[in-house]
Amino acid sequence: MNFELFPSPRQLAFIALRNVHKGAYTDIALDRVLTKANLPDTDRRLVTELVYGCTRRQRTLDAFIDQLGKKKSHQQPKDLRTILHLGLYQLCFQERIPESAAVNTTVQLAKENGFSGLTGFVNGLLRQYIRLENKGDKVCVQSSDPTERLGILYSFPNWMIQVWLEQFGLEQTEHLCLWMNKTPAIDLRINLLCTSLEQVEAALTSAGVASQRLPHLPQALRLMSNAGPIQNLPGYNEGWWTVQDSSAQLVSHLLDPQPGEVVIDACAAPGGKTTHIAELMKDEGKIFGYDRTPSRLKKLQENAQRLKLKSIEICTGDSRNMPQFQNTAHRVLLDAPCSGLGTLHRHADARWRQTPETVEELSVLQKQLISHTSTFVKQDGVLVYSTCTLHPKENEEVVSSFLAENPNWEIEPPSADSPASTYSTPQGWIKVLPHQQDMDGFFMVRLRKNN
């Protein structure tokens, strides 16, 4: 077999991970290798699991290597460390892969990538892990510091663990860490202008895909079995549905747009919430979908066309520089750029890309955006501020700062019949905690402009 023409799934995973370690985003690196390889679905799933899993768990895997190996992980060639990550991840977190297969394929991977002289080291380290586990001697790093312990055990940076400990306490933080390391669910938002939940459920069942309705969300279906390529599911080309996590669906319900209104989505791309707003308005009225990145707006345009929505006008621009929209909108959505700490299960590398410094920078941007977009709202109009993060600096502190500077605005809790009301807090905002609600982590608040 010509290796260059027929790379194995683990070799493809290695190539993708090597690119991630050089700075590529995980989803882009993965897509590049899968696009070039004609793999059956089982192998595609294996490559995907290995790439996302090794990226999520890299701190834990490095700690295991440090404990088992004579050389610390930072003293080893990066490519060798990546190969060890792949082997250990299969042994630690993939119960369906036999131990012998995990070891043998990892040794082969070392040979194929220039480490023939170190195959004994690779084999010995992996087999030492197996021996210790079989004896009941768990391979782990002990620490009396709960931040350090949770950070290594669940593979998060210490600063992130500390943010959660301060908000949720030790037990809830551990539950949150566990949830963030799960494979993410796929939720569909059904376009009720074209079809019904019942019709989509029946079509999915006929295609052999199980689904489940979600409480309080009238358009949501969660896929409960492997669906394969999403665009191959029934109803995709007909515009019956789009992929959108259930917590993100709450945002547009909180905005509660009405037919005939003028609505501005100030950070619209890639358009999940923009198209949802159009559906809730029965595609009657005008929605301005703004974003400063033209390439991301292309996705919004494609989805609007596929969903057969006519009320959206797509515009390129920065929300901080739109004086023409002052006092023009009945409702404005600001789904602000954020650190994404509520969606770390979906974005495997985000936990390593974000820092306390990037959070500070984002909070400054968020305060600028809410200050500017609030001027778009007519008297007695509504602004919804939302993020997919669980950091108070980007959520509660941004809103509190805005309200302190703008006494003519106030928090307006969702109405009792709103799907969002189930998740309302005593302060009036919505905070979705993933480990409690089994949805992406989100913060959202509805603000009313008074006289």
The 8 nearest C-alpha neighbors of each residue, nearest first, counted from 0:
[[1, 2, 5, 4, 3, 6, 7, 111],
 [0, 2, 4, 3, 5, 6, 7, 111],
 [3, 1, 5, 6, 4, 0, 7, 111],
 [2, 4, 1, 5, 6, 0, 7, 10],
 [5, 3, 2, 1, 6, 0, 36, 7],
 [4, 6, 2, 3, 1, 7, 0, 36],
 [7, 5, 2, 10, 3, 4, 11, 8],
 [6, 8, 10, 9, 11, 5, 2, 12],
 [9, 7, 11, 10, 46, 42, 12, 6],
 [8, 10, 12, 11, 7, 13, 46, 108],
 [9, 11, 13, 7, 12, 8, 6, 14],
 [12, 10, 8, 14, 9, 13, 32, 15],
 [11, 13, 9, 15, 46, 10, 14, 50],
 [12, 14, 10, 16, 11, 15, 17, 9],
 [15, 13, 11, 17, 12, 16, 10, 18],
 [14, 16, 28, 12, 18, 17, 13, 29],
 [17, 15, 19, 13, 18, 14, 12, 50],
 [18, 16, 20, 14, 19, 15, 13, 21],
 [17, 19, 21, 15, 16, 20, 23, 28],
 [20, 18, 23, 16, 22, 21, 17, 25],
 [19, 21, 17, 18, 22, 16, 23, 77],
 [20, 22, 18, 19, 23, 17, 16, 24],
 [21, 23, 19, 20, 18, 24, 25, 17],
 [24, 22, 19, 18, 28, 21, 25, 27],
 [23, 25, 27, 26, 19, 28, 22, 348],
 [24, 26, 28, 27, 19, 29, 23, 348],
 [25, 27, 29, 28, 24, 30, 346, 51],
 [28, 26, 30, 29, 24, 25, 31, 23],
 [29, 27, 15, 25, 31, 30, 26, 23],
 [30, 28, 26, 27, 31, 15, 32, 25],
 [29, 31, 27, 33, 28, 32, 34, 26],
 [32, 30, 28, 34, 29, 33, 27, 35],
 [31, 33, 35, 34, 29, 30, 11, 36],
 [32, 34, 30, 36, 35, 31, 29, 43],
 [33, 35, 31, 32, 36, 30, 37, 29],
 [34, 36, 32, 33, 31, 37, 30, 38],
 [37, 35, 33, 34, 38, 32, 6, 5],
 [36, 38, 35, 39, 33, 34, 43, 5],
 [39, 37, 36, 42, 43, 40, 33, 41],
 [38, 40, 42, 41, 43, 37, 44, 36],
 [39, 41, 43, 42, 44, 38, 227, 45],
 [42, 40, 44, 43, 39, 45, 38, 46],
 [43, 41, 45, 44, 40, 39, 38, 8],
 [44, 42, 40, 46, 45, 41, 38, 47],
 [43, 45, 47, 41, 42, 46, 48, 40],
 [44, 46, 42, 48, 43, 47, 49, 41],
 [47, 45, 43, 49, 12, 48, 44, 8],
 [48, 46, 44, 50, 45, 49, 51, 43],
 [49, 47, 45, 51, 46, 52, 50, 44],
 [50, 48, 52, 46, 47, 51, 53, 45],
 [51, 49, 47, 53, 52, 12, 48, 16],
 [52, 50, 54, 48, 53, 49, 347, 47],
 [51, 53, 49, 55, 54, 50, 48, 56],
 [54, 52, 56, 50, 55, 57, 51, 49],
 [53, 55, 51, 52, 57, 56, 347, 348],
 [56, 54, 347, 52, 53, 57, 51, 348],
 [55, 57, 53, 154, 59, 54, 58, 52],
 [56, 58, 60, 54, 59, 53, 55, 61],
 [59, 57, 154, 61, 60, 56, 151, 62],
 [58, 60, 62, 151, 154, 56, 61, 57],
 [61, 59, 57, 63, 62, 58, 84, 56],
 [60, 62, 64, 58, 63, 59, 57, 72],
 [61, 63, 65, 59, 60, 64, 58, 66],
 [62, 64, 60, 66, 61, 65, 67, 59],
 [65, 63, 61, 67, 66, 62, 68, 60],
 [66, 64, 71, 62, 63, 68, 67, 72],
 [65, 67, 63, 64, 68, 62, 138, 140],
 [66, 68, 64, 65, 63, 124, 69, 127],
 [69, 67, 70, 64, 65, 66, 124, 71],
 [68, 70, 71, 67, 65, 66, 64, 72],
 [71, 69, 68, 74, 72, 75, 65, 73],
 [70, 72, 65, 74, 73, 69, 68, 75],
 [71, 73, 74, 75, 65, 61, 64, 70],
 [72, 74, 71, 75, 76, 77, 70, 80],
 [75, 73, 72, 71, 70, 76, 77, 80],
 [74, 76, 72, 73, 77, 80, 79, 70],
 [77, 75, 79, 78, 80, 74, 73, 72],
 [78, 76, 80, 79, 75, 81, 73, 17],
 [77, 79, 81, 80, 76, 82, 17, 112],
 [80, 78, 82, 76, 81, 77, 83, 75],
 [79, 81, 83, 77, 78, 82, 84, 76],
 [82, 80, 84, 78, 79, 83, 77, 85],
 [83, 81, 79, 85, 84, 80, 78, 86],
 [82, 84, 80, 86, 85, 81, 87, 79],
 [83, 85, 81, 87, 82, 86, 88, 60],
 [86, 84, 82, 88, 83, 87, 81, 89],
 [87, 85, 83, 105, 89, 88, 84, 101],
 [86, 88, 90, 84, 89, 85, 91, 83],
 [87, 89, 91, 85, 90, 86, 92, 84],
 [88, 90, 93, 87, 86, 92, 91, 101],
 [89, 91, 87, 88, 92, 93, 98, 86],
 [92, 90, 88, 89, 87, 93, 94, 86],
 [91, 93, 88, 89, 90, 94, 87, 52],
 [94, 92, 89, 95, 96, 90, 91, 88],
 [93, 95, 96, 92, 90, 97, 89, 91],
 [94, 96, 93, 97, 89, 92, 98, 90],
 [95, 97, 94, 93, 98, 101, 89, 100],
 [98, 96, 100, 99, 95, 101, 94, 90],
 [97, 99, 101, 100, 102, 90, 96, 129],
 [100, 98, 102, 97, 101, 103, 104, 96],
 [99, 101, 103, 97, 98, 102, 104, 96],
 [100, 102, 98, 99, 104, 86, 103, 89],
 [103, 101, 99, 105, 100, 104, 106, 98],
 [104, 102, 106, 100, 105, 101, 99, 107],
 [103, 105, 107, 106, 101, 102, 100, 108],
 [104, 106, 108, 102, 107, 86, 103, 101],
 [107, 105, 109, 103, 108, 104, 118, 122],
 [108, 106, 104, 110, 105, 109, 103, 111],
 [107, 109, 105, 111, 106, 110, 104, 112],
 [108, 110, 114, 106, 112, 107, 111, 118],
 [111, 109, 115, 107, 114, 108, 112, 113],
 [110, 112, 108, 109, 113, 107, 114, 115],
 [113, 111, 109, 110, 114, 108, 115, 78],
 [112, 114, 110, 115, 111, 109, 116, 108],
 [113, 115, 109, 110, 117, 116, 112, 118],
 [116, 114, 110, 117, 118, 113, 109, 111],
 [115, 117, 114, 118, 119, 110, 113, 120],
 [118, 116, 120, 114, 119, 115, 121, 109],
 [117, 119, 121, 120, 115, 106, 116, 122],
 [120, 118, 122, 117, 121, 123, 116, 106],
 [119, 121, 123, 117, 118, 122, 124, 68],
 [122, 120, 118, 124, 119, 123, 106, 125],
 [121, 123, 119, 125, 120, 124, 118, 126],
 [122, 124, 120, 126, 121, 125, 119, 127],
 [125, 123, 127, 121, 126, 122, 120, 67],
 [124, 126, 128, 127, 122, 123, 121, 102],
 [127, 125, 129, 123, 128, 124, 122, 130],
 [126, 128, 130, 124, 129, 125, 123, 131],
 [127, 129, 125, 126, 131, 130, 132, 124],
 [130, 128, 126, 132, 127, 131, 133, 125],
 [131, 129, 127, 133, 132, 128, 126, 134],
 [130, 132, 136, 134, 128, 133, 129, 127],
 [131, 133, 135, 129, 134, 136, 130, 137],
 [134, 132, 130, 135, 131, 129, 136, 128],
 [135, 133, 131, 132, 136, 130, 137, 129],
 [134, 136, 132, 133, 137, 131, 130, 138],
 [137, 135, 131, 132, 134, 138, 133, 130],
 [136, 138, 132, 135, 139, 131, 134, 128],
 [139, 137, 136, 63, 131, 132, 128, 140],
 [140, 138, 137, 141, 63, 152, 62, 66],
 [139, 141, 142, 62, 138, 151, 148, 152],
 [140, 142, 139, 148, 143, 144, 147, 151],
 [143, 141, 144, 148, 147, 140, 145, 146],
 [142, 144, 145, 141, 148, 147, 146, 140],
 [143, 145, 142, 147, 146, 148, 149, 141],
 [146, 144, 148, 147, 149, 143, 142, 169],
 [147, 145, 149, 144, 148, 157, 160, 150],
 [146, 148, 150, 144, 145, 149, 157, 151],
 [149, 147, 145, 142, 151, 150, 146, 152],
 [150, 148, 152, 146, 151, 147, 153, 145],
 [149, 151, 155, 147, 154, 148, 157, 153],
 [152, 150, 154, 59, 148, 149, 153, 58],
 [151, 153, 149, 150, 154, 59, 148, 139],
 [152, 154, 151, 150, 149, 155, 176, 59],
 [155, 153, 58, 151, 56, 59, 150, 152],
 [154, 156, 150, 153, 157, 350, 159, 160],
 [157, 155, 159, 158, 150, 160, 154, 350],
 [156, 158, 160, 159, 150, 146, 147, 161],
 [157, 159, 161, 160, 156, 162, 355, 354],
 [160, 158, 162, 161, 157, 156, 163, 155],
 [159, 161, 157, 163, 158, 162, 146, 164],
 [160, 162, 164, 158, 159, 163, 146, 165],
 [163, 161, 159, 165, 160, 164, 158, 166],
 [164, 162, 166, 160, 165, 161, 167, 172],
 [163, 165, 168, 161, 167, 166, 162, 169],
 [164, 166, 163, 162, 167, 168, 161, 160],
 [167, 165, 163, 164, 168, 162, 172, 391],
 [166, 168, 164, 171, 163, 172, 165, 169],
 [169, 167, 164, 171, 170, 172, 165, 166],
 [168, 170, 172, 171, 164, 173, 167, 145],
 [171, 169, 173, 172, 168, 174, 167, 175],
 [170, 172, 174, 173, 167, 169, 168, 175],
 [173, 171, 175, 169, 174, 170, 163, 164],
 [172, 174, 176, 170, 175, 171, 177, 169],
 [175, 173, 171, 177, 172, 176, 434, 178],
 [174, 176, 172, 178, 434, 173, 177, 171],
 [177, 175, 173, 179, 178, 174, 172, 153],
 [176, 178, 174, 175, 180, 179, 173, 181],
 [177, 179, 175, 181, 180, 176, 434, 174],
 [180, 178, 344, 176, 177, 181, 343, 175],
 [179, 181, 178, 177, 344, 176, 182, 55],
 [182, 180, 178, 179, 183, 344, 177, 184],
 [181, 183, 184, 180, 344, 345, 179, 48],
 [184, 182, 181, 345, 344, 185, 179, 180],
 [183, 185, 186, 182, 222, 221, 223, 244],
 [186, 184, 222, 221, 183, 187, 244, 242],
 [187, 185, 221, 244, 220, 243, 242, 222],
 [186, 188, 242, 220, 243, 241, 219, 189],
 [189, 187, 219, 218, 241, 240, 243, 242],
 [188, 190, 240, 218, 191, 239, 187, 219],
 [191, 189, 240, 239, 192, 193, 194, 188],
 [190, 192, 194, 193, 195, 189, 218, 278],
 [191, 193, 190, 194, 278, 281, 195, 239],
 [194, 192, 191, 190, 239, 238, 195, 306],
 [193, 195, 191, 239, 192, 190, 198, 196],
 [196, 194, 198, 197, 191, 199, 189, 193],
 [197, 195, 199, 198, 200, 189, 218, 194],
 [196, 198, 200, 195, 199, 201, 194, 202],
 [199, 197, 201, 195, 200, 196, 202, 194],
 [198, 200, 202, 196, 201, 197, 203, 195],
 [201, 199, 197, 203, 198, 202, 196, 204],
 [202, 200, 204, 198, 199, 203, 197, 205],
 [203, 201, 199, 205, 204, 200, 233, 198],
 [202, 204, 206, 208, 200, 205, 201, 199],
 [203, 205, 207, 201, 208, 206, 202, 209],
 [206, 204, 202, 203, 207, 201, 208, 200],
 [205, 207, 203, 204, 208, 202, 233, 232],
 [208, 206, 204, 205, 203, 209, 226, 224],
 [209, 207, 203, 204, 206, 224, 226, 210],
 [208, 210, 223, 224, 204, 222, 207, 203],
 [211, 209, 222, 223, 221, 220, 208, 200],
 [210, 212, 221, 220, 213, 222, 223, 209],
 [211, 213, 220, 219, 221, 214, 210, 216],
 [212, 214, 216, 219, 220, 211, 215, 221],
 [215, 213, 216, 212, 217, 219, 418, 211],
 [214, 216, 418, 217, 213, 421, 419, 417],
 [217, 215, 219, 214, 218, 213, 418, 245],
 [216, 218, 219, 215, 213, 214, 418, 212],
 [219, 217, 189, 188, 216, 220, 196, 190],
 [220, 218, 188, 216, 187, 213, 217, 212],
 [219, 221, 212, 187, 211, 186, 210, 213],
 [222, 220, 186, 211, 210, 185, 223, 187],
 [223, 221, 210, 185, 224, 209, 186, 220],
 [222, 224, 210, 209, 221, 211, 225, 208],
 [225, 223, 209, 208, 222, 226, 210, 207],
 [224, 226, 227, 208, 223, 222, 209, 207],
 [225, 227, 208, 224, 228, 229, 232, 222],
 [226, 228, 225, 229, 40, 231, 232, 230],
 [229, 227, 230, 231, 226, 232, 40, 225],
 [228, 230, 231, 232, 227, 226, 235, 242],
 [229, 231, 232, 228, 235, 236, 233, 227],
 [232, 230, 229, 228, 233, 235, 227, 226],
 [231, 233, 230, 229, 235, 234, 203, 226],
 [234, 232, 235, 202, 231, 203, 206, 199],
 [233, 235, 237, 239, 236, 238, 232, 240],
 [234, 236, 237, 238, 233, 230, 232, 239],
 [237, 235, 238, 234, 305, 230, 239, 233],
 [236, 238, 234, 235, 239, 305, 306, 193],
 [239, 237, 306, 305, 235, 236, 240, 234],
 [240, 238, 234, 190, 237, 193, 194, 189],
 [241, 239, 189, 190, 188, 238, 187, 235],
 [240, 242, 188, 187, 243, 189, 239, 238],
 [241, 243, 187, 186, 188, 244, 240, 185],
 [244, 242, 187, 186, 188, 241, 245, 271],
 [245, 243, 186, 247, 246, 248, 242, 185],
 [244, 246, 248, 247, 186, 438, 243, 219],
 [247, 245, 249, 248, 244, 438, 439, 441],
 [246, 248, 249, 244, 245, 250, 243, 272],
 [249, 247, 245, 246, 250, 251, 244, 243],
 [248, 250, 252, 246, 247, 419, 251, 253],
 [251, 249, 253, 252, 248, 247, 254, 443],
 [250, 252, 254, 253, 249, 276, 248, 255],
 [251, 253, 255, 249, 254, 250, 418, 419],
 [254, 252, 250, 251, 255, 419, 249, 413],
 [253, 255, 251, 252, 256, 383, 250, 445],
 [256, 254, 252, 253, 251, 257, 279, 276],
 [257, 255, 254, 280, 276, 279, 258, 330],
 [256, 258, 280, 260, 259, 255, 279, 281],
 [259, 257, 280, 283, 260, 284, 281, 256],
 [284, 258, 260, 283, 257, 261, 285, 280],
 [261, 259, 284, 258, 257, 329, 262, 285],
 [260, 262, 285, 328, 329, 286, 284, 330],
 [263, 261, 286, 330, 328, 331, 329, 260],
 [264, 262, 331, 287, 286, 265, 288, 332],
 [265, 263, 332, 288, 267, 266, 331, 287],
 [264, 266, 289, 333, 267, 263, 318, 332],
 [267, 265, 290, 289, 264, 334, 333, 268],
 [266, 268, 288, 270, 264, 289, 290, 265],
 [269, 267, 270, 296, 295, 299, 290, 266],
 [268, 270, 299, 298, 295, 296, 267, 271],
 [269, 271, 299, 268, 273, 267, 272, 274],
 [272, 270, 273, 274, 269, 275, 243, 299],
 [271, 273, 275, 274, 270, 276, 251, 248],
 [274, 272, 270, 276, 275, 271, 267, 264],
 [273, 275, 277, 276, 272, 271, 270, 303],
 [274, 276, 272, 278, 277, 273, 279, 271],
 [275, 277, 279, 273, 274, 278, 251, 272],
 [278, 276, 282, 274, 280, 275, 279, 281],
 [277, 279, 281, 275, 280, 276, 282, 274],
 [278, 280, 276, 281, 277, 275, 256, 257],
 [281, 279, 258, 257, 277, 282, 278, 283],
 [280, 282, 278, 283, 279, 258, 277, 192],
 [283, 281, 277, 280, 310, 278, 308, 309],
 [284, 282, 258, 259, 281, 280, 310, 285],
 [259, 285, 283, 260, 258, 310, 261, 282],
 [284, 286, 261, 310, 311, 262, 260, 287],
 [287, 285, 311, 262, 263, 261, 310, 312],
 [288, 286, 263, 312, 311, 313, 264, 289],
 [287, 289, 313, 264, 267, 312, 314, 286],
 [290, 288, 314, 265, 267, 315, 266, 264],
 [289, 291, 266, 315, 316, 267, 292, 268],
 [290, 292, 316, 317, 315, 293, 289, 266],
 [293, 291, 295, 290, 294, 296, 315, 316],
 [294, 292, 296, 295, 315, 291, 297, 290],
 [295, 293, 297, 296, 292, 298, 268, 269],
 [296, 294, 297, 268, 293, 269, 292, 298],
 [297, 295, 299, 293, 268, 298, 294, 269],
 [296, 298, 300, 295, 294, 299, 301, 293],
 [297, 299, 301, 296, 300, 269, 295, 302],
 [300, 298, 270, 296, 269, 302, 297, 301],
 [299, 301, 297, 303, 298, 302, 304, 296],
 [302, 300, 298, 304, 299, 303, 305, 297],
 [301, 303, 305, 299, 304, 300, 306, 298],
 [304, 302, 300, 306, 308, 305, 301, 307],
 [305, 303, 307, 301, 302, 306, 308, 300],
 [304, 306, 302, 238, 307, 303, 301, 236],
 [305, 307, 238, 303, 304, 308, 302, 239],
 [308, 306, 304, 305, 303, 309, 238, 302],
 [309, 307, 303, 306, 310, 304, 282, 277],
 [310, 308, 311, 282, 307, 303, 304, 312],
 [309, 311, 285, 282, 286, 308, 284, 283],
 [312, 310, 286, 309, 287, 285, 313, 288],
 [313, 311, 287, 288, 286, 314, 310, 285],
 [312, 314, 288, 287, 289, 311, 315, 300],
 [315, 313, 289, 288, 316, 312, 290, 287],
 [316, 314, 291, 290, 289, 293, 292, 313],
 [315, 317, 291, 290, 289, 318, 314, 320],
 [316, 318, 291, 319, 320, 290, 321, 315],
 [319, 317, 320, 265, 321, 316, 372, 368],
 [318, 320, 317, 371, 368, 321, 367, 372],
 [319, 321, 318, 317, 322, 316, 371, 323],
 [322, 320, 323, 318, 324, 319, 317, 325],
 [321, 323, 324, 325, 320, 375, 374, 319],
 [324, 322, 321, 325, 327, 375, 320, 326],
 [325, 323, 375, 322, 327, 321, 326, 328],
 [324, 326, 375, 374, 327, 322, 323, 376],
 [327, 325, 377, 375, 376, 328, 374, 324],
 [328, 326, 324, 325, 377, 375, 376, 329],
 [329, 327, 376, 261, 330, 262, 377, 375],
 [328, 330, 380, 261, 377, 262, 376, 260],
 [331, 329, 381, 262, 328, 382, 380, 376],
 [332, 330, 263, 382, 262, 264, 381, 383],
 [331, 333, 264, 383, 382, 334, 265, 263],
 [334, 332, 384, 335, 265, 383, 266, 385],
 [335, 333, 385, 386, 384, 266, 332, 336],
 [334, 336, 333, 386, 337, 385, 365, 266],
 [335, 337, 334, 386, 361, 365, 338, 266],
 [338, 336, 339, 335, 361, 386, 388, 387],
 [337, 339, 340, 388, 358, 353, 336, 361],
 [340, 338, 388, 387, 341, 342, 337, 343],
 [341, 339, 388, 389, 342, 338, 343, 387],
 [440, 340, 342, 388, 387, 339, 389, 439],
 [343, 341, 344, 339, 345, 340, 439, 440],
 [342, 344, 346, 345, 340, 347, 341, 179],
 [345, 343, 179, 342, 180, 346, 347, 183],
 [346, 344, 343, 342, 347, 183, 182, 179],
 [347, 345, 343, 349, 348, 344, 342, 25],
 [346, 348, 55, 349, 51, 54, 343, 345],
 [347, 349, 351, 350, 346, 54, 352, 25],
 [350, 348, 352, 351, 346, 347, 353, 343],
 [351, 349, 348, 352, 353, 155, 343, 347],
 [352, 350, 349, 348, 353, 156, 354, 155],
 [353, 351, 349, 350, 348, 354, 357, 338],
 [352, 354, 351, 350, 357, 349, 338, 355],
 [353, 355, 356, 357, 358, 352, 351, 158],
 [356, 354, 358, 357, 359, 353, 158, 159],
 [355, 357, 359, 354, 358, 360, 353, 361],
 [358, 356, 360, 354, 359, 355, 353, 361],
 [359, 357, 361, 355, 356, 360, 362, 338],
 [360, 358, 356, 362, 357, 361, 355, 363],
 [361, 359, 357, 363, 358, 362, 356, 364],
 [360, 362, 364, 358, 363, 359, 365, 357],
 [361, 363, 365, 393, 359, 364, 360, 358],
 [362, 364, 366, 360, 361, 365, 367, 359],
 [365, 363, 361, 367, 362, 366, 368, 360],
 [366, 364, 362, 368, 367, 363, 361, 369],
 [367, 365, 363, 369, 368, 364, 397, 370],
 [366, 368, 364, 370, 365, 369, 371, 363],
 [367, 369, 365, 371, 370, 366, 372, 319],
 [368, 370, 372, 366, 371, 367, 373, 365],
 [369, 371, 367, 368, 373, 372, 366, 401],
 [372, 370, 368, 373, 319, 369, 374, 367],
 [373, 371, 369, 374, 375, 370, 368, 318],
 [372, 374, 375, 371, 370, 376, 369, 382],
 [375, 373, 325, 372, 376, 371, 326, 370],
 [376, 374, 325, 326, 324, 373, 372, 327],
 [377, 375, 326, 328, 374, 380, 373, 329],
 [378, 376, 326, 380, 328, 327, 329, 379],
 [377, 379, 380, 448, 449, 376, 450, 326],
 [378, 380, 448, 449, 377, 447, 381, 450],
 [381, 379, 329, 377, 378, 448, 376, 330],
 [382, 380, 330, 447, 446, 448, 331, 329],
 [381, 383, 331, 446, 330, 332, 445, 384],
 [384, 382, 445, 332, 444, 254, 446, 333],
 [383, 385, 333, 444, 443, 334, 332, 382],
 [386, 384, 443, 334, 442, 335, 333, 383],
 [385, 387, 442, 388, 335, 334, 441, 337],
 [388, 386, 441, 341, 339, 440, 442, 342],
 [387, 389, 340, 341, 339, 386, 390, 441],
 [390, 388, 340, 341, 391, 440, 441, 387],
 [389, 391, 392, 393, 388, 394, 162, 340],
 [392, 390, 394, 395, 393, 396, 389, 397],
 [393, 391, 396, 390, 394, 362, 397, 395],
 [394, 392, 362, 391, 390, 397, 396, 395],
 [393, 395, 391, 397, 396, 392, 398, 390],
 [394, 396, 391, 398, 397, 399, 392, 393],
 [395, 397, 392, 399, 398, 394, 391, 400],
 [398, 396, 400, 394, 395, 399, 393, 366],
 [399, 397, 401, 395, 400, 396, 402, 394],
 [400, 398, 396, 402, 401, 397, 395, 403],
 [399, 401, 403, 397, 398, 402, 396, 404],
 [402, 400, 398, 404, 399, 403, 405, 397],
 [401, 403, 405, 399, 404, 400, 406, 398],
 [404, 402, 400, 401, 405, 399, 406, 398],
 [403, 405, 401, 402, 406, 400, 399, 407],
 [404, 406, 402, 407, 403, 408, 401, 409],
 [407, 405, 408, 402, 403, 404, 409, 401],
 [408, 406, 449, 405, 448, 450, 409, 402],
 [409, 407, 448, 406, 447, 449, 405, 402],
 [410, 408, 447, 446, 411, 407, 402, 448],
 [409, 411, 446, 445, 447, 412, 427, 444],
 [410, 412, 446, 445, 447, 409, 413, 427],
 [413, 411, 427, 410, 428, 414, 445, 423],
 [414, 412, 420, 417, 253, 419, 415, 411],
 [413, 415, 417, 416, 412, 420, 419, 253],
 [414, 416, 417, 420, 413, 418, 421, 419],
 [417, 415, 414, 418, 420, 413, 419, 421],
 [416, 418, 419, 414, 420, 415, 413, 252],
 [419, 417, 215, 420, 216, 421, 416, 252],
 [420, 418, 417, 421, 249, 422, 253, 413],
 [419, 421, 423, 413, 422, 417, 418, 415],
 [422, 420, 419, 423, 418, 215, 417, 415],
 [421, 423, 420, 429, 419, 430, 424, 431],
 [422, 424, 429, 420, 428, 421, 427, 419],
 [423, 425, 427, 426, 428, 429, 422, 430],
 [426, 424, 427, 423, 428, 412, 429, 422],
 [427, 425, 424, 428, 423, 410, 412, 429],
 [428, 426, 412, 424, 425, 423, 410, 411],
 [427, 429, 444, 424, 423, 426, 443, 412],
 [430, 428, 423, 443, 422, 442, 424, 444],
 [429, 431, 442, 441, 432, 422, 428, 443],
 [430, 432, 441, 440, 433, 442, 429, 422],
 [431, 433, 440, 435, 434, 436, 430, 441],
 [434, 432, 437, 438, 440, 436, 439, 435],
 [433, 435, 175, 437, 178, 432, 436, 174],
 [436, 434, 433, 432, 437, 431, 438, 175],
 [435, 437, 433, 438, 434, 432, 431, 439],
 [438, 436, 433, 434, 435, 439, 432, 178],
 [439, 437, 433, 436, 246, 440, 245, 244],
 [440, 438, 433, 342, 341, 246, 441, 244],
 [341, 439, 441, 433, 431, 432, 387, 342],
 [442, 440, 387, 431, 430, 386, 388, 341],
 [441, 443, 430, 386, 385, 429, 387, 431],
 [444, 442, 385, 429, 384, 428, 386, 441],
 [443, 445, 428, 384, 383, 429, 446, 385],
 [444, 446, 383, 411, 410, 382, 412, 384],
 [445, 447, 410, 382, 409, 411, 381, 383],
 [448, 446, 381, 409, 408, 380, 411, 449],
 [447, 449, 408, 379, 380, 378, 407, 381],
 [448, 450, 407, 379, 408, 447, 378, 409],
 [449, 407, 378, 448, 379, 408, 406, 447]]
